[in-house]
Amino acid sequence: MGSPADLPPSRDQSLLPANLKDMPGMPAVIDQVALARLYGEPLFAMPHDLYIPPDALKVFLEAFEGPLDLLLYLIRKQNFNILDIPMAAVTRQYLAYVDEIRSTNLELAAEYLLMAAMLIEIKSRMLLPPKKTAEGQEAEDPRAELVRRLLEYEQIKLAAHQLNSIPQFGRDFLRAQVFVEQALQPRFPDVNVVDLQDAWRDIVKRARLVQHHVITREELSVREHMSIVLRKLQGSRFVEFEELFDTTRGMPVLVVTFIAMLELCKEGLIDVTQAEAFAPIYVRLAYTPA
C-alpha cells in the first residue's frame, strides 16, 4: 500500500476548500460523497455554526380542501362503508391530523376543529343507549346527518372533477384563426335604390306613350310573372333591366312584373347589379340552372 502522498491528486486534501481543511476530524484523504455544495465547492461535513430557520424545512401532507375532504379521504382510504362509519377509528385518525397541522398553522386548524367537535359528539351519542321517539320508533342514527353531507360532498367533488376534465379554451386548446382574402371572390356592385326608382319611372313613362285605350279587367298573378322573369333570364348571363318589361301590355302588367322582380330579389333568386353610377342596370340569375 502506498502512502497518502502517493495517491492521485484528485483524492488529496489539497483540493478541499480552505475552510474544510482546518476542521477537526477531517481525514487526510476524503473517500466519501459530499453532503452538499456551497458556492460550487463540495461540503463533506455539517458546519458547527449552521443555523436553519424553523420555517425553512416543512413536511407537507396531502392537501385537503376542507374538513369534509379530509374525512372522506380517511373513509375511502381504509375502505370503510360510508353508511356504517366506525366513528372511534375515524375520529382518532382525524384528531391526529388536526394535532399535526395545529402545531404549524393554528388558523388552518381552527377550520378542522369544528368537525372534530362534531365527530366527538357523534361518538359520545353512539355510546349512550338509543332513545325512542314519542311514536315509539327508534331515534335516527347520530351518523345520518354526517353521512348525508359526505355523500353530497362526494357527488359535487366528482362533478367538479368531470367538469375540469372537459377541454377548456385557453388551457387545453386555442381557437384557430385563418385569414381569407375576400378580394379574390367576385363581387358585383350593389344597385342604389334611387337608381332603381329612376329606371322604373322611365319604363312607366315609356309605357304611357305607347299604351292603347282598352278597358279590360285582367287578373294578374305575381307568381306567374316571377316564372316569366326567370324564363327570360335563363340562358343569358345578364339581361338589361328594361328588357324584362313588356311595355305593350299596359300599366298593370308592368306593376305586377316589377313586384315579381322584387319578390325574386327577396328570395335570393336573382341579382340586380350596376357597373357604376348612372350606368345601365342589369339582372341575372343568382343560381345556376340544372
PEPE-V221260 format. One record per pair of residues at least 6 apart in sequence whose ideal C-beta (glycine too) atoms are under 8 Angstrom apart, sorted by sequence separation. I is the first residue (numbers start at 1). J is the second residue. D is the distance in Angstrom with one decimal. If there is no record, write none. Layout:
i | j | d
I | J | D
I | J | D
This chain:
i | j | d
9 | 15 | 7.0
20 | 26 | 6.3
36 | 42 | 7.9
37 | 43 | 6.3
64 | 70 | 4.4
74 | 80 | 8.0
80 | 86 | 6.3
132 | 138 | 6.0
133 | 139 | 6.1
167 | 173 | 5.6
169 | 175 | 6.7
233 | 239 | 5.6
264 | 270 | 4.5
265 | 271 | 7.8
274 | 280 | 7.4
36 | 43 | 4.5
75 | 82 | 5.8
101 | 108 | 5.6
102 | 109 | 3.8
132 | 139 | 6.6
232 | 239 | 6.3
246 | 253 | 6.0
247 | 254 | 6.9
265 | 272 | 6.2
274 | 281 | 5.2
4 | 12 | 7.5
13 | 21 | 6.3
34 | 42 | 3.5
35 | 43 | 5.2
101 | 109 | 4.9
130 | 138 | 5.8
131 | 139 | 5.1
246 | 254 | 7.7
273 | 281 | 7.5
274 | 282 | 7.1
34 | 43 | 5.8
35 | 44 | 6.3
64 | 73 | 6.5
80 | 89 | 8.0
130 | 139 | 5.3
245 | 254 | 5.5
261 | 270 | 7.0
272 | 281 | 6.4
273 | 282 | 5.6
16 | 26 | 7.6
34 | 44 | 5.4
35 | 45 | 7.0
75 | 85 | 6.4
80 | 90 | 7.1
272 | 282 | 7.5
273 | 283 | 7.9
35 | 46 | 6.7
62 | 73 | 6.9
78 | 89 | 7.7
98 | 109 | 5.7
101 | 112 | 7.1
232 | 243 | 7.6
233 | 244 | 7.9
246 | 257 | 7.3
261 | 272 | 7.8
272 | 283 | 5.4
273 | 284 | 7.1
32 | 44 | 6.4
232 | 244 | 5.8
245 | 257 | 5.5
271 | 283 | 7.2
13 | 26 | 7.7
244 | 257 | 6.7
245 | 258 | 7.6
270 | 283 | 5.7
271 | 284 | 5.4
16 | 30 | 6.8
30 | 44 | 5.9
98 | 112 | 4.9
270 | 284 | 6.8
271 | 285 | 7.7
13 | 28 | 5.5
75 | 90 | 6.6
97 | 112 | 7.6
98 | 113 | 6.5
229 | 244 | 5.7
270 | 285 | 6.1
271 | 286 | 4.8
13 | 29 | 6.8
74 | 90 | 5.6
126 | 142 | 5.7
269 | 285 | 7.1
270 | 286 | 5.6
12 | 29 | 7.0
13 | 30 | 7.1
125 | 142 | 4.2
126 | 143 | 7.6
244 | 261 | 6.9
269 | 286 | 5.7
11 | 29 | 5.5
26 | 44 | 7.2
94 | 112 | 7.9
98 | 116 | 5.4
268 | 286 | 5.7
269 | 287 | 6.8
11 | 30 | 7.0
26 | 45 | 6.7
71 | 90 | 7.0
74 | 93 | 5.3
11 | 31 | 7.2
25 | 45 | 7.6
74 | 94 | 6.4
122 | 142 | 4.7
17 | 38 | 7.9
94 | 115 | 7.4
95 | 116 | 5.8
121 | 142 | 7.9
122 | 143 | 5.9
7 | 29 | 6.3
23 | 45 | 6.1
94 | 116 | 6.1
261 | 283 | 7.2
20 | 43 | 7.5
71 | 94 | 6.4
4 | 28 | 5.2
17 | 41 | 4.6
20 | 44 | 6.5
70 | 94 | 6.8
95 | 119 | 8.0
122 | 146 | 6.4
4 | 29 | 5.4
17 | 42 | 7.8
20 | 45 | 7.2
91 | 116 | 7.7
94 | 119 | 6.0
16 | 42 | 7.9
70 | 97 | 6.3
119 | 146 | 7.9
16 | 44 | 7.7
91 | 119 | 4.4
118 | 146 | 7.1
225 | 253 | 7.8
229 | 257 | 6.9
90 | 119 | 7.0
91 | 120 | 6.4
228 | 257 | 7.5
225 | 256 | 5.1
229 | 260 | 5.6
241 | 272 | 7.3
87 | 119 | 6.7
91 | 123 | 5.4
220 | 252 | 5.9
225 | 257 | 5.0
228 | 260 | 7.5
229 | 261 | 5.9
220 | 253 | 6.5
218 | 252 | 6.5
222 | 256 | 5.9
225 | 259 | 7.7
226 | 260 | 4.3
230 | 264 | 7.2
87 | 122 | 5.7
88 | 123 | 6.4
218 | 253 | 8.0
221 | 256 | 7.6
225 | 260 | 3.9
229 | 264 | 6.3
238 | 273 | 7.9
61 | 97 | 7.4
87 | 123 | 4.5
214 | 250 | 7.4
220 | 256 | 4.3
210 | 247 | 6.0
222 | 259 | 5.4
223 | 260 | 7.8
226 | 263 | 5.9
233 | 270 | 6.6
207 | 245 | 7.7
210 | 248 | 6.6
212 | 250 | 7.9
222 | 260 | 5.2
226 | 264 | 5.7
61 | 100 | 6.9
87 | 126 | 6.0
203 | 242 | 6.0
211 | 250 | 5.5
230 | 269 | 6.9
241 | 280 | 7.1
244 | 283 | 6.3
61 | 101 | 7.9
202 | 242 | 7.5
207 | 247 | 4.3
211 | 251 | 7.0
230 | 270 | 7.7
240 | 280 | 5.8
241 | 281 | 4.0
206 | 247 | 5.7
222 | 263 | 6.3
229 | 270 | 7.3
240 | 281 | 7.3
241 | 282 | 6.6
70 | 112 | 6.9
199 | 241 | 5.4
203 | 245 | 5.2
240 | 282 | 5.9
241 | 283 | 5.8
199 | 242 | 7.1
207 | 250 | 7.1
208 | 251 | 7.5
239 | 282 | 6.7
240 | 283 | 7.7
67 | 111 | 6.5
71 | 115 | 6.7
203 | 247 | 6.8
207 | 251 | 6.2
238 | 282 | 4.2
239 | 283 | 5.3
66 | 111 | 6.9
67 | 112 | 5.0
70 | 115 | 7.9
238 | 283 | 7.2
239 | 284 | 7.0
58 | 104 | 7.0
238 | 284 | 4.9
67 | 114 | 7.1
68 | 115 | 7.4
204 | 251 | 7.1
207 | 254 | 5.6
237 | 284 | 6.2
67 | 115 | 3.5
71 | 119 | 7.9
236 | 284 | 7.7
204 | 254 | 6.5
233 | 283 | 6.5
203 | 254 | 6.4
233 | 284 | 6.5
234 | 285 | 7.0
233 | 285 | 4.9
229 | 283 | 8.0
230 | 285 | 7.3
234 | 289 | 5.7
87 | 143 | 6.9
85 | 143 | 5.7
200 | 258 | 6.2
85 | 146 | 7.4
85 | 147 | 7.1
83 | 147 | 6.1
82 | 147 | 6.1
82 | 150 | 6.0
82 | 151 | 6.9
75 | 150 | 7.3
196 | 272 | 7.1
72 | 150 | 5.7
71 | 150 | 6.6
195 | 274 | 6.4
68 | 149 | 6.5
72 | 153 | 6.5
191 | 272 | 4.9
68 | 150 | 6.4
72 | 154 | 6.0
191 | 273 | 6.3
192 | 274 | 7.7
195 | 277 | 7.6
199 | 281 | 5.4
188 | 271 | 6.7
190 | 273 | 7.6
191 | 274 | 4.8
195 | 278 | 7.6
69 | 153 | 7.4
189 | 273 | 6.2
190 | 274 | 7.9
68 | 153 | 4.5
72 | 157 | 7.8
188 | 273 | 4.0
189 | 274 | 5.8
192 | 277 | 7.7
196 | 281 | 6.8
189 | 275 | 6.7
195 | 281 | 6.5
189 | 276 | 7.1
69 | 157 | 7.5
191 | 281 | 5.9
